[in-house]
Amino acid sequence: MEFFIKAAQLLTSLSILVILHEMGHFFPARWFKTRVEKFYLFFNPGFSLFRWKKVNGAIKTSWFSKKPPKEWDADADTTEMGLGWLPLGGYVKISGMVDESMDSEQMKQPAQPWEFRSKPAWQRLIIMVGGVTVNLILGILLYTMILFVWGEKVLPISELKNGVWCISPVAEDLGFKNGDKIISVRGESPESFGDLMPLIIYSGEVKVKRGSEEITLTVPEDVVEKITDSGTKTLFYPRVPFIIDNVPDSSINSTSGLQNRDKLISIAGTPVQWFDEAKQILRSHAGNTVACSFERSGQIITLNLAVSDSGLFEIKPLIPDMRDMEKAGLYSFDNREYGFFESVPAGLSKAWGKLTGYVEQFKLIFNPATGAYKSLGGFGRIGGMFPAQWEWQAFWEITAILSLILAFMNILPIPALDGGHVMFLLYEMIVGRPPGQKFLEKAQMVGMIFLLLLLVYANGNDIIHWFQGKL
């Protein structure tokens, strides 16, 4: 069920983004009286699931068809709308333009006044940047809406008085220990827990306070590769108590009397405050039975529990999310609320911060020493960003960042992307003449092959990580 909920969120989010992005091309094209032949959500190689078109004032529809009915050709000035079967994006087919349709026959004919190639360069430029512009504006609007409706919840770094929990073995390999208090990363003091990972992945010196001692650790350049190879998504988490979520029937402690929400407070007489402390103590009792004290509904109970040879109770712990931490009173969060007029600049600032942060992370991919190219993922990794339960706040937050990512990726100067078309248009505006038609067609083909290989590589990474249990 979790898979289907995440898949539904991913499909819904991408559909919204694709439709709005393509509208960013469609409406400027129509404003400049440029003919748009097709508008599709998802690609339709071979056949379309559904298509409709207004022909001579009447709406005509067609289901599961390879080609539109011949009668639709009678009204060439209206746009065929459709739903493809391959959910890898969408497209608009604009007359007189070298695009992914590779309709070279049309381009051999004399240019017509309604075609893209007949319009002034500045109009063509506006048509091409329309999709990216819409995605940028959408990202800003979504963050503005999120801040206005839900506000912002931030865990100040000062609240981590007992330090952090190293949930990834990579953190310990780098020299971090449970309970370390992060002082600074590359000379910058993080204000919130959420600032830690975006700072640490760029490597450099990290100062921590361990007990009464201040220690300097060096995060290597290939930290992203190490995190990816470990199958974890982050290095740290706020420290949390050891609370029982449930005891599987297959557990060695299935008949011990443990109950959901029991909170562990001692093992063999040793006080336990945090989950990570319990894990360390249990290793020393591997293969034995120990007396453990739990807090249950305000009372203290003692149970004799078996410890597996690997140092586990074989139970499922309850690891609270940030919202549950606040409810339980584990940490005090800064809850920032925004009025309508306050949310606009705050939304713009948040969107800008997310976009610039992503651009900086994107740069790591082109430095082989970082190994960040291994973290490049496809639809599986994107789908994994969504929560297991449908939560509107999380859905819109992820959709907002995906919209900004889509804007950035599309403006890259790669043929077959909007940025490639913009690059050639700028060349035409500077030089005074467009690149040759054959050159544009070959460049488009090269760009499409590159993007296809990138798509295969990214989703191939997902498949490999899935088999390795890292996705």
C-alpha positions as a Markdown table, in Angstrom:
| # | Residue | x | y | z |
|---|---|---|---|---|
| 1 | Met | 0.0 | 0.0 | 0.0 |
| 2 | Glu | 2.9 | 2.4 | 0.8 |
| 3 | Phe | 4.2 | 1.9 | -2.7 |
| 4 | Phe | 0.9 | 2.8 | -4.3 |
| 5 | Ile | 0.4 | 5.9 | -2.1 |
| 6 | Lys | 3.9 | 7.2 | -3.0 |
| 7 | Ala | 3.3 | 6.4 | -6.7 |
| 8 | Ala | 0.0 | 8.2 | -6.7 |
| 9 | Gln | 1.6 | 11.3 | -5.1 |
| 10 | Leu | 4.4 | 11.2 | -7.6 |
| 11 | Leu | 2.1 | 10.8 | -10.6 |
| 12 | Thr | -0.2 | 13.6 | -9.4 |
| 13 | Ser | 2.7 | 16.0 | -8.7 |
| 14 | Leu | 4.4 | 15.4 | -12.0 |
| 15 | Ser | 1.1 | 15.7 | -13.9 |
| 16 | Ile | 0.5 | 19.1 | -12.3 |
| 17 | Leu | 4.0 | 20.3 | -13.1 |
| 18 | Val | 4.0 | 19.0 | -16.7 |
| 19 | Ile | 0.6 | 20.4 | -17.6 |
| 20 | Leu | 1.5 | 23.9 | -16.1 |
| 21 | His | 4.9 | 23.8 | -17.8 |
| 22 | Glu | 3.5 | 23.0 | -21.2 |
| 23 | Met | 0.8 | 25.7 | -20.7 |
| 24 | Gly | 3.7 | 28.1 | -20.2 |
| 25 | His | 4.6 | 27.4 | -23.9 |
| 26 | Phe | 1.0 | 27.0 | -25.2 |
| 27 | Phe | -0.4 | 30.3 | -24.1 |
| 28 | Pro | 2.4 | 32.6 | -25.4 |
| 29 | Ala | 2.4 | 30.7 | -28.6 |
| 30 | Arg | -1.3 | 31.3 | -29.0 |
| 31 | Trp | -1.0 | 35.0 | -28.0 |
| 32 | Phe | 1.5 | 35.4 | -30.9 |
| 33 | Lys | -0.8 | 33.6 | -33.2 |
| 34 | Thr | 1.4 | 30.6 | -33.5 |
| 35 | Arg | -0.3 | 27.3 | -34.3 |
| 36 | Val | 0.0 | 24.6 | -31.6 |
| 37 | Glu | -0.8 | 21.2 | -33.2 |
| 38 | Lys | -0.7 | 19.1 | -30.0 |
| 39 | Phe | -0.8 | 19.4 | -26.2 |
| 40 | Tyr | -0.1 | 16.1 | -24.4 |
| 41 | Leu | 0.3 | 14.9 | -20.9 |
| 42 | Phe | 2.7 | 12.0 | -21.1 |
| 43 | Phe | 4.2 | 10.8 | -24.3 |
| 44 | Asn | 2.3 | 8.7 | -26.8 |
| 45 | Pro | 4.6 | 6.7 | -29.0 |
| 46 | Gly | 2.5 | 4.3 | -31.1 |
| 47 | Phe | -0.9 | 5.3 | -29.7 |
| 48 | Ser | -2.8 | 7.6 | -27.3 |
| 49 | Leu | -5.0 | 6.6 | -24.4 |
| 50 | Phe | -7.3 | 9.5 | -25.1 |
| 51 | Arg | -7.4 | 12.5 | -27.4 |
| 52 | Trp | -9.9 | 15.3 | -28.1 |
| 53 | Lys | -10.1 | 18.3 | -30.4 |
| 54 | Lys | -12.5 | 21.1 | -31.3 |
| 55 | Val | -13.4 | 20.6 | -34.9 |
| 56 | Asn | -15.5 | 23.3 | -36.6 |
| 57 | Gly | -16.9 | 24.3 | -33.2 |
| 58 | Ala | -17.7 | 20.7 | -32.0 |
| 59 | Ile | -15.7 | 18.6 | -29.5 |
| 60 | Lys | -14.5 | 15.4 | -31.0 |
| 61 | Thr | -13.0 | 12.6 | -29.0 |
| 62 | Ser | -11.0 | 9.4 | -29.7 |
| 63 | Trp | -9.9 | 6.6 | -27.3 |
| 64 | Phe | -6.9 | 4.2 | -27.6 |
| 65 | Ser | -6.1 | 5.4 | -31.1 |
| 66 | Lys | -2.9 | 5.3 | -33.1 |
| 67 | Lys | -3.8 | 8.4 | -35.2 |
| 68 | Pro | -6.5 | 11.0 | -35.0 |
| 69 | Pro | -9.5 | 10.7 | -37.3 |
| 70 | Lys | -9.0 | 12.2 | -40.8 |
| 71 | Glu | -11.9 | 14.6 | -40.2 |
| 72 | Trp | -9.8 | 16.4 | -37.5 |
| 73 | Asp | -7.5 | 17.7 | -40.3 |
| 74 | Ala | -10.4 | 20.0 | -41.4 |
| 75 | Asp | -9.6 | 22.4 | -38.5 |
| 76 | Ala | -5.8 | 22.8 | -38.4 |
| 77 | Asp | -5.9 | 25.9 | -36.3 |
| 78 | Thr | -7.2 | 24.2 | -33.2 |
| 79 | Thr | -5.1 | 22.0 | -30.9 |
| 80 | Glu | -5.3 | 18.3 | -30.3 |
| 81 | Met | -5.3 | 17.6 | -26.6 |
| 82 | Gly | -4.3 | 14.2 | -25.4 |
| 83 | Leu | -3.2 | 11.7 | -22.8 |
| 84 | Gly | -0.3 | 9.4 | -23.6 |
| 85 | Trp | 0.6 | 6.1 | -22.1 |
| 86 | Leu | 4.3 | 6.7 | -21.2 |
| 87 | Pro | 4.5 | 8.9 | -18.1 |
| 88 | Leu | 7.8 | 10.5 | -18.7 |
| 89 | Gly | 6.6 | 14.1 | -19.1 |
| 90 | Gly | 4.6 | 15.8 | -21.7 |
| 91 | Tyr | 4.9 | 18.1 | -24.7 |
| 92 | Val | 3.3 | 20.7 | -27.0 |
| 93 | Lys | 4.0 | 20.4 | -30.7 |
| 94 | Ile | 4.3 | 23.9 | -32.2 |
| 95 | Ser | 4.1 | 24.3 | -35.9 |
| 96 | Gly | 7.4 | 25.1 | -37.7 |
| 97 | Met | 9.7 | 24.2 | -34.9 |
| 98 | Val | 12.4 | 21.6 | -34.6 |
| 99 | Asp | 11.4 | 19.6 | -31.5 |
| 100 | Glu | 11.2 | 16.1 | -30.1 |
| 101 | Ser | 8.7 | 15.1 | -32.9 |
| 102 | Met | 11.6 | 15.5 | -35.4 |
| 103 | Asp | 9.0 | 16.5 | -38.1 |
| 104 | Ser | 11.6 | 17.3 | -40.8 |
| 105 | Glu | 9.0 | 17.1 | -43.6 |
| 106 | Gln | 7.2 | 20.1 | -42.2 |
| 107 | Met | 10.4 | 22.0 | -42.0 |
| 108 | Lys | 11.1 | 21.3 | -45.7 |
| 109 | Gln | 8.0 | 23.2 | -46.7 |
| 110 | Pro | 8.0 | 27.1 | -47.2 |
| 111 | Ala | 7.5 | 28.9 | -43.9 |
| 112 | Gln | 3.9 | 29.9 | -43.1 |
| 113 | Pro | 2.9 | 33.0 | -41.2 |
| 114 | Trp | 1.4 | 30.9 | -38.3 |
| 115 | Glu | 4.6 | 28.9 | -37.8 |
| 116 | Phe | 7.1 | 29.3 | -35.0 |
| 117 | Arg | 10.0 | 29.9 | -37.4 |
| 118 | Ser | 8.1 | 32.8 | -39.0 |
| 119 | Lys | 7.8 | 34.8 | -35.7 |
| 120 | Pro | 10.3 | 37.4 | -34.6 |
| 121 | Ala | 13.1 | 36.1 | -32.4 |
| 122 | Trp | 11.9 | 37.9 | -29.3 |
| 123 | Gln | 8.5 | 36.3 | -29.6 |
| 124 | Arg | 10.0 | 32.8 | -30.1 |
| 125 | Leu | 12.2 | 33.5 | -27.0 |
| 126 | Ile | 9.2 | 34.3 | -24.9 |
| 127 | Ile | 7.5 | 31.1 | -26.1 |
| 128 | Met | 10.5 | 29.0 | -25.2 |
| 129 | Val | 11.1 | 30.5 | -21.7 |
| 130 | Gly | 7.4 | 30.3 | -20.9 |
| 131 | Gly | 7.6 | 26.8 | -19.3 |
| 132 | Val | 10.5 | 27.6 | -17.1 |
| 133 | Thr | 8.9 | 30.9 | -16.0 |
| 134 | Val | 5.7 | 29.1 | -15.0 |
| 135 | Asn | 7.7 | 26.5 | -13.0 |
| 136 | Leu | 9.6 | 29.2 | -11.2 |
| 137 | Ile | 6.5 | 31.2 | -10.4 |
| 138 | Leu | 4.7 | 28.0 | -9.3 |
| 139 | Gly | 7.5 | 27.1 | -6.9 |
| 140 | Ile | 7.3 | 30.6 | -5.3 |
| 141 | Leu | 3.5 | 30.5 | -5.1 |
| 142 | Leu | 3.5 | 27.1 | -3.5 |
| 143 | Tyr | 6.0 | 28.0 | -0.9 |
| 144 | Thr | 4.0 | 31.2 | -0.2 |
| 145 | Met | 0.8 | 29.2 | 0.1 |
| 146 | Ile | 2.5 | 26.6 | 2.4 |
| 147 | Leu | 3.9 | 29.3 | 4.7 |
| 148 | Phe | 0.5 | 31.1 | 4.8 |
| 149 | Val | -1.5 | 28.0 | 5.5 |
| 150 | Trp | 0.8 | 25.9 | 7.7 |
| 151 | Gly | 3.6 | 28.2 | 8.7 |
| 152 | Glu | 7.0 | 26.9 | 9.3 |
| 153 | Lys | 8.3 | 24.5 | 11.9 |
| 154 | Val | 12.0 | 24.7 | 12.7 |
| 155 | Leu | 14.1 | 22.7 | 15.2 |
| 156 | Pro | 16.8 | 25.1 | 16.5 |
| 157 | Ile | 20.2 | 23.6 | 16.7 |
| 158 | Ser | 20.4 | 25.0 | 20.3 |
| 159 | Glu | 17.6 | 22.5 | 21.2 |
| 160 | Leu | 19.9 | 19.6 | 20.6 |
| 161 | Lys | 21.4 | 19.9 | 24.1 |
| 162 | Asn | 22.2 | 16.2 | 24.2 |
| 163 | Gly | 23.7 | 16.2 | 20.7 |
| 164 | Val | 22.8 | 14.2 | 17.6 |
| 165 | Trp | 22.2 | 10.6 | 16.9 |
| 166 | Cys | 24.5 | 9.1 | 14.2 |
| 167 | Ile | 21.9 | 7.0 | 12.3 |
| 168 | Ser | 24.3 | 6.2 | 9.5 |
| 169 | Pro | 27.4 | 4.1 | 9.8 |
| 170 | Val | 29.1 | 6.7 | 7.6 |
| 171 | Ala | 28.8 | 9.3 | 10.4 |
| 172 | Glu | 30.8 | 7.1 | 12.7 |
| 173 | Asp | 33.3 | 6.3 | 10.0 |
| 174 | Leu | 33.8 | 10.0 | 9.6 |
| 175 | Gly | 34.6 | 10.3 | 13.3 |
| 176 | Phe | 31.3 | 11.5 | 14.7 |
| 177 | Lys | 29.8 | 10.0 | 17.8 |
| 178 | Asn | 26.3 | 9.9 | 19.3 |
| 179 | Gly | 25.9 | 12.9 | 21.5 |
| 180 | Asp | 28.2 | 15.2 | 19.5 |
| 181 | Lys | 27.0 | 18.8 | 19.5 |
| 182 | Ile | 27.6 | 20.4 | 16.1 |
| 183 | Ile | 29.2 | 23.8 | 16.6 |
| 184 | Ser | 30.1 | 24.8 | 13.0 |
| 185 | Val | 30.5 | 23.5 | 9.5 |
| 186 | Arg | 33.2 | 25.1 | 7.4 |
| 187 | Gly | 33.2 | 28.0 | 9.8 |
| 188 | Glu | 29.4 | 28.5 | 9.5 |
| 189 | Ser | 27.2 | 27.9 | 12.5 |
| 190 | Pro | 24.0 | 26.1 | 11.5 |
| 191 | Glu | 20.8 | 27.7 | 12.9 |
| 192 | Ser | 18.6 | 24.7 | 12.7 |
| 193 | Phe | 18.9 | 20.9 | 12.5 |
| 194 | Gly | 17.6 | 21.1 | 8.9 |
| 195 | Asp | 20.7 | 23.1 | 8.0 |
| 196 | Leu | 23.2 | 20.4 | 8.9 |
| 197 | Met | 23.1 | 18.1 | 5.9 |
| 198 | Pro | 23.0 | 20.8 | 3.2 |
| 199 | Leu | 26.2 | 22.2 | 4.8 |
| 200 | Ile | 28.0 | 18.9 | 5.5 |
| 201 | Ile | 27.7 | 17.4 | 2.0 |
| 202 | Tyr | 30.1 | 20.1 | 0.7 |
| 203 | Ser | 32.8 | 18.6 | 2.9 |
| 204 | Gly | 35.3 | 20.5 | 5.0 |
| 205 | Glu | 36.0 | 21.0 | 8.7 |
| 206 | Val | 33.2 | 20.4 | 11.2 |
| 207 | Lys | 33.7 | 21.4 | 14.8 |
| 208 | Val | 31.8 | 19.4 | 17.5 |
| 209 | Lys | 31.6 | 19.5 | 21.3 |
| 210 | Arg | 32.0 | 16.1 | 22.8 |
| 211 | Gly | 31.6 | 16.3 | 26.6 |
| 212 | Ser | 33.7 | 19.2 | 27.6 |
| 213 | Glu | 36.1 | 18.8 | 24.7 |
| 214 | Glu | 35.9 | 20.6 | 21.4 |
| 215 | Ile | 37.0 | 18.5 | 18.4 |
| 216 | Thr | 37.6 | 19.3 | 14.7 |
| 217 | Leu | 36.6 | 16.6 | 12.2 |
| 218 | Thr | 37.3 | 16.7 | 8.5 |
| 219 | Val | 34.5 | 15.6 | 6.2 |
| 220 | Pro | 36.1 | 14.2 | 2.9 |
| 221 | Glu | 35.2 | 15.3 | -0.5 |
| 222 | Asp | 33.5 | 12.0 | -1.4 |
| 223 | Val | 31.0 | 12.2 | 1.5 |
| 224 | Val | 28.0 | 12.1 | -0.9 |
| 225 | Glu | 29.3 | 8.9 | -2.5 |
| 226 | Lys | 29.7 | 7.3 | 1.0 |
| 227 | Ile | 26.2 | 8.3 | 2.0 |
| 228 | Thr | 24.8 | 6.9 | -1.3 |
| 229 | Asp | 26.7 | 3.6 | -1.0 |
| 230 | Ser | 25.5 | 3.2 | 2.6 |
| 231 | Gly | 21.9 | 3.3 | 1.5 |
| 232 | Thr | 21.0 | 6.0 | 4.1 |
| 233 | Lys | 19.7 | 9.4 | 3.3 |
| 234 | Thr | 21.2 | 11.4 | 6.1 |
| 235 | Leu | 23.9 | 11.2 | 8.7 |
| 236 | Phe | 22.1 | 12.5 | 11.8 |
| 237 | Tyr | 18.8 | 12.6 | 13.6 |
| 238 | Pro | 17.8 | 14.2 | 16.8 |
| 239 | Arg | 18.2 | 11.8 | 19.7 |
| 240 | Val | 15.0 | 10.0 | 20.7 |
| 241 | Pro | 14.0 | 7.6 | 23.6 |
| 242 | Phe | 13.7 | 3.9 | 23.0 |
| 243 | Ile | 9.9 | 3.3 | 22.7 |
| 244 | Ile | 8.3 | 0.1 | 21.6 |
| 245 | Asp | 6.1 | 0.4 | 18.4 |
| 246 | Asn | 5.2 | -3.3 | 18.1 |
| 247 | Val | 6.6 | -6.8 | 18.8 |
| 248 | Pro | 6.5 | -9.1 | 15.8 |
| 249 | Asp | 5.2 | -12.7 | 16.3 |
| 250 | Ser | 8.5 | -14.0 | 15.1 |
| 251 | Ser | 10.4 | -12.0 | 17.7 |
| 252 | Ile | 12.4 | -13.8 | 20.5 |
| 253 | Asn | 10.4 | -11.5 | 22.9 |
| 254 | Ser | 7.0 | -12.1 | 21.4 |
| 255 | Thr | 5.7 | -13.6 | 24.7 |
| 256 | Ser | 7.7 | -11.3 | 27.0 |
| 257 | Gly | 4.8 | -9.0 | 27.9 |
| 258 | Leu | 6.1 | -6.0 | 26.0 |
| 259 | Gln | 3.4 | -3.6 | 24.9 |
| 260 | Asn | 3.2 | -0.8 | 22.3 |
| 261 | Arg | 4.4 | 2.5 | 23.6 |
| 262 | Asp | 6.5 | 1.0 | 26.5 |
| 263 | Lys | 9.4 | 3.3 | 27.0 |
| 264 | Leu | 12.8 | 1.7 | 28.0 |
| 265 | Ile | 14.5 | 3.4 | 31.0 |
| 266 | Ser | 17.2 | 0.9 | 32.1 |
| 267 | Ile | 19.0 | -2.3 | 31.0 |
| 268 | Ala | 20.5 | -4.5 | 33.7 |
| 269 | Gly | 20.4 | -1.6 | 36.1 |
| 270 | Thr | 22.1 | 0.8 | 33.6 |
| 271 | Pro | 19.9 | 3.9 | 33.0 |
| 272 | Val | 18.9 | 4.5 | 29.4 |
| 273 | Gln | 17.7 | 7.8 | 28.1 |
| 274 | Trp | 18.2 | 7.5 | 24.4 |
| 275 | Phe | 17.7 | 4.9 | 21.7 |
| 276 | Asp | 21.3 | 5.0 | 20.6 |
| 277 | Glu | 22.5 | 4.4 | 24.2 |
| 278 | Ala | 20.3 | 1.2 | 24.4 |
| 279 | Lys | 21.8 | -0.1 | 21.2 |
| 280 | Gln | 25.3 | 0.2 | 22.6 |
| 281 | Ile | 24.4 | -1.5 | 25.9 |
| 282 | Leu | 22.6 | -4.3 | 24.2 |
| 283 | Arg | 25.7 | -5.3 | 22.2 |
| 284 | Ser | 27.4 | -6.2 | 25.5 |
| 285 | His | 24.5 | -8.5 | 26.4 |
| 286 | Ala | 24.2 | -10.3 | 23.1 |
| 287 | Gly | 22.9 | -13.9 | 23.5 |
| 288 | Asn | 21.8 | -13.4 | 27.1 |
| 289 | Thr | 18.6 | -12.5 | 29.0 |
| 290 | Val | 18.6 | -9.1 | 30.8 |
| 291 | Ala | 16.2 | -7.4 | 33.3 |
| 292 | Cys | 14.9 | -4.2 | 31.7 |
| 293 | Ser | 12.7 | -1.5 | 33.2 |
| 294 | Phe | 10.0 | 0.3 | 31.2 |
| 295 | Glu | 7.7 | 3.2 | 31.8 |
| 296 | Arg | 4.1 | 2.2 | 31.0 |
| 297 | Ser | 1.2 | 4.7 | 31.6 |
| 298 | Gly | 3.1 | 6.4 | 34.3 |
| 299 | Gln | 4.2 | 3.2 | 36.1 |
| 300 | Ile | 7.5 | 1.4 | 36.1 |
| 301 | Ile | 7.5 | -2.3 | 35.2 |
| 302 | Thr | 10.4 | -4.8 | 34.9 |
| 303 | Leu | 10.6 | -7.5 | 32.3 |
| 304 | Asn | 13.2 | -10.1 | 31.5 |
| 305 | Leu | 14.0 | -9.8 | 27.8 |
| 306 | Ala | 16.1 | -12.0 | 25.5 |
| 307 | Val | 18.9 | -10.3 | 23.5 |
| 308 | Ser | 19.7 | -11.9 | 20.1 |
| 309 | Asp | 23.2 | -12.8 | 19.1 |
| 310 | Ser | 23.4 | -9.6 | 17.1 |
| 311 | Gly | 22.4 | -7.5 | 20.2 |
| 312 | Leu | 18.8 | -6.9 | 19.4 |
| 313 | Phe | 15.4 | -7.2 | 21.1 |
| 314 | Glu | 13.9 | -8.0 | 17.7 |
| 315 | Ile | 11.2 | -5.4 | 18.2 |
| 316 | Lys | 10.1 | -2.5 | 16.0 |
| 317 | Pro | 11.0 | 0.8 | 17.7 |
| 318 | Leu | 8.9 | 3.9 | 17.4 |
| 319 | Ile | 11.1 | 6.6 | 15.8 |
| 320 | Pro | 9.0 | 9.8 | 16.0 |
| 321 | Asp | 9.0 | 12.3 | 13.3 |
| 322 | Met | 9.4 | 16.0 | 14.0 |
| 323 | Arg | 5.7 | 16.5 | 14.6 |
| 324 | Asp | 5.6 | 13.7 | 17.1 |
| 325 | Met | 8.7 | 15.0 | 18.8 |
| 326 | Glu | 7.0 | 18.3 | 19.5 |
| 327 | Lys | 3.8 | 16.6 | 20.7 |
| 328 | Ala | 5.8 | 14.4 | 23.1 |
| 329 | Gly | 7.7 | 17.5 | 24.4 |
| 330 | Leu | 11.1 | 16.1 | 23.4 |
| 331 | Tyr | 12.2 | 19.3 | 21.8 |
| 332 | Ser | 10.8 | 22.8 | 21.4 |
| 333 | Phe | 10.3 | 23.9 | 17.9 |
| 334 | Asp | 10.1 | 27.4 | 16.5 |
| 335 | Asn | 6.7 | 27.7 | 15.0 |
| 336 | Arg | 6.7 | 30.6 | 12.6 |
| 337 | Glu | 3.3 | 31.9 | 11.4 |
| 338 | Tyr | 2.9 | 34.2 | 8.4 |
| 339 | Gly | 0.1 | 36.6 | 7.4 |
| 340 | Phe | -0.8 | 36.9 | 3.8 |
| 341 | Phe | 1.5 | 39.8 | 3.1 |
| 342 | Glu | 4.3 | 38.3 | 5.2 |
| 343 | Ser | 4.1 | 35.0 | 3.3 |
| 344 | Val | 4.9 | 36.5 | -0.1 |
| 345 | Pro | 8.4 | 37.7 | 0.6 |
| 346 | Ala | 9.0 | 34.7 | 2.9 |
| 347 | Gly | 7.9 | 32.3 | 0.1 |
| 348 | Leu | 10.1 | 34.1 | -2.4 |
| 349 | Ser | 13.1 | 33.8 | 0.0 |
| 350 | Lys | 12.4 | 30.2 | 0.7 |
| 351 | Ala | 12.1 | 29.3 | -3.0 |
| 352 | Trp | 15.3 | 31.2 | -3.8 |
| 353 | Gly | 17.1 | 29.3 | -1.0 |
| 354 | Lys | 15.9 | 26.0 | -2.2 |
| 355 | Leu | 16.8 | 26.7 | -5.8 |
| 356 | Thr | 20.3 | 28.0 | -5.1 |
| 357 | Gly | 20.9 | 25.1 | -2.7 |
| 358 | Tyr | 19.9 | 22.6 | -5.5 |
| 359 | Val | 22.1 | 24.3 | -8.0 |
| 360 | Glu | 25.1 | 24.0 | -5.6 |
| 361 | Gln | 24.3 | 20.3 | -5.0 |
| 362 | Phe | 24.0 | 19.8 | -8.8 |
| 363 | Lys | 27.5 | 21.1 | -9.3 |
| 364 | Leu | 28.8 | 18.2 | -7.2 |
| 365 | Ile | 27.7 | 15.8 | -9.9 |
| 366 | Phe | 30.3 | 17.1 | -12.3 |
| 367 | Asn | 33.2 | 16.6 | -9.8 |
| 368 | Pro | 34.1 | 12.9 | -10.0 |
| 369 | Ala | 36.0 | 13.2 | -6.7 |
| 370 | Thr | 32.7 | 13.7 | -4.9 |
| 371 | Gly | 31.1 | 10.5 | -6.2 |
| 372 | Ala | 27.8 | 12.5 | -6.3 |
| 373 | Tyr | 27.0 | 11.1 | -9.7 |
| 374 | Lys | 26.1 | 7.9 | -7.9 |
| 375 | Ser | 23.3 | 9.6 | -6.1 |
| 376 | Leu | 21.6 | 10.6 | -9.3 |
| 377 | Gly | 18.3 | 8.9 | -9.3 |
| 378 | Gly | 15.1 | 8.6 | -11.4 |
| 379 | Phe | 11.5 | 8.2 | -10.6 |
| 380 | Gly | 12.1 | 5.7 | -7.8 |
| 381 | Arg | 14.2 | 8.2 | -5.9 |
| 382 | Ile | 11.8 | 11.0 | -6.6 |
| 383 | Gly | 8.9 | 8.9 | -5.4 |
| 384 | Gly | 10.8 | 8.1 | -2.3 |
| 385 | Met | 10.7 | 11.7 | -1.3 |
| 386 | Phe | 7.0 | 11.5 | -0.7 |
| 387 | Pro | 5.7 | 10.2 | 2.7 |
| 388 | Ala | 4.0 | 6.8 | 3.1 |
| 389 | Gln | 0.7 | 8.6 | 4.0 |
| 390 | Trp | -0.8 | 11.3 | 1.9 |
| 391 | Glu | -0.1 | 14.5 | 3.7 |
| 392 | Trp | -1.0 | 17.7 | 1.8 |
| 393 | Gln | 1.6 | 19.9 | 3.4 |
| 394 | Ala | 4.4 | 17.4 | 2.5 |
| 395 | Phe | 2.9 | 16.9 | -1.0 |
| 396 | Trp | 2.9 | 20.6 | -1.8 |
| 397 | Glu | 6.4 | 21.1 | -0.3 |
| 398 | Ile | 7.8 | 18.3 | -2.5 |
| 399 | Thr | 5.9 | 19.6 | -5.6 |
| 400 | Ala | 7.3 | 23.0 | -4.9 |
| 401 | Ile | 10.9 | 21.9 | -4.9 |
| 402 | Leu | 10.3 | 19.6 | -8.0 |
| 403 | Ser | 8.9 | 22.6 | -9.8 |
| 404 | Leu | 12.1 | 24.6 | -9.1 |
| 405 | Ile | 14.2 | 21.6 | -10.2 |
| 406 | Leu | 12.2 | 21.2 | -13.4 |
| 407 | Ala | 12.7 | 24.9 | -14.1 |
| 408 | Phe | 16.5 | 24.7 | -13.6 |
| 409 | Met | 16.9 | 21.4 | -15.5 |
| 410 | Asn | 14.9 | 22.7 | -18.5 |
| 411 | Ile | 16.9 | 25.9 | -18.8 |
| 412 | Leu | 20.2 | 24.1 | -19.1 |
| 413 | Pro | 21.7 | 24.8 | -22.6 |
| 414 | Ile | 21.2 | 21.2 | -23.8 |
| 415 | Pro | 19.5 | 20.7 | -27.2 |
| 416 | Ala | 16.1 | 19.1 | -26.8 |
| 417 | Leu | 15.5 | 21.1 | -23.6 |
| 418 | Asp | 14.1 | 24.6 | -23.5 |
| 419 | Gly | 17.5 | 25.9 | -22.6 |
| 420 | Gly | 18.9 | 24.5 | -25.9 |
| 421 | His | 16.3 | 26.3 | -27.9 |
| 422 | Val | 17.0 | 29.5 | -25.9 |
| 423 | Met | 20.7 | 29.1 | -26.6 |
| 424 | Phe | 20.1 | 28.9 | -30.4 |
| 425 | Leu | 17.7 | 31.8 | -30.3 |
| 426 | Leu | 20.2 | 34.0 | -28.4 |
| 427 | Tyr | 22.8 | 33.0 | -31.0 |
| 428 | Glu | 20.4 | 34.1 | -33.8 |
| 429 | Met | 19.7 | 37.4 | -32.0 |
| 430 | Ile | 23.4 | 38.2 | -31.6 |
| 431 | Val | 24.6 | 37.0 | -35.0 |
| 432 | Gly | 21.6 | 38.1 | -37.0 |
| 433 | Arg | 20.8 | 34.7 | -38.6 |
| 434 | Pro | 19.7 | 31.3 | -37.2 |
| 435 | Pro | 21.8 | 28.2 | -37.2 |
| 436 | Gly | 21.3 | 25.9 | -40.2 |
| 437 | Gln | 18.3 | 23.7 | -40.3 |
| 438 | Lys | 20.4 | 20.5 | -40.6 |
| 439 | Phe | 22.5 | 21.6 | -37.7 |
| 440 | Leu | 19.4 | 22.2 | -35.5 |
| 441 | Glu | 18.0 | 18.8 | -36.4 |
| 442 | Lys | 21.3 | 17.0 | -35.6 |
| 443 | Ala | 21.7 | 19.0 | -32.4 |
| 444 | Gln | 18.1 | 18.0 | -31.4 |
| 445 | Met | 18.9 | 14.4 | -32.0 |
| 446 | Val | 22.1 | 14.5 | -30.0 |
| 447 | Gly | 20.3 | 16.2 | -27.2 |
| 448 | Met | 17.5 | 13.6 | -27.2 |
| 449 | Ile | 20.0 | 10.7 | -27.1 |
| 450 | Phe | 21.9 | 12.4 | -24.3 |
| 451 | Leu | 18.7 | 12.9 | -22.3 |
| 452 | Leu | 17.6 | 9.3 | -23.0 |
| 453 | Leu | 21.0 | 7.9 | -21.8 |
| 454 | Leu | 20.7 | 10.2 | -18.7 |
| 455 | Leu | 17.2 | 8.8 | -18.0 |
| 456 | Val | 18.4 | 5.2 | -18.4 |
| 457 | Tyr | 21.4 | 5.9 | -16.1 |
| 458 | Ala | 19.3 | 7.6 | -13.4 |
| 459 | Asn | 16.6 | 5.0 | -13.3 |
| 460 | Gly | 19.2 | 2.3 | -13.6 |
| 461 | Asn | 20.7 | 3.6 | -10.4 |
| 462 | Asp | 17.3 | 3.3 | -8.8 |
| 463 | Ile | 17.0 | -0.3 | -9.9 |
| 464 | Ile | 20.5 | -1.2 | -8.6 |
| 465 | His | 19.8 | 0.6 | -5.3 |
| 466 | Trp | 16.5 | -1.2 | -5.0 |
| 467 | Phe | 18.1 | -4.6 | -5.4 |
| 468 | Gln | 20.7 | -3.6 | -2.8 |
| 469 | Gly | 18.0 | -2.4 | -0.4 |
| 470 | Lys | 19.3 | 1.2 | -0.6 |
| 471 | Leu | 16.2 | 2.8 | -2.2 |
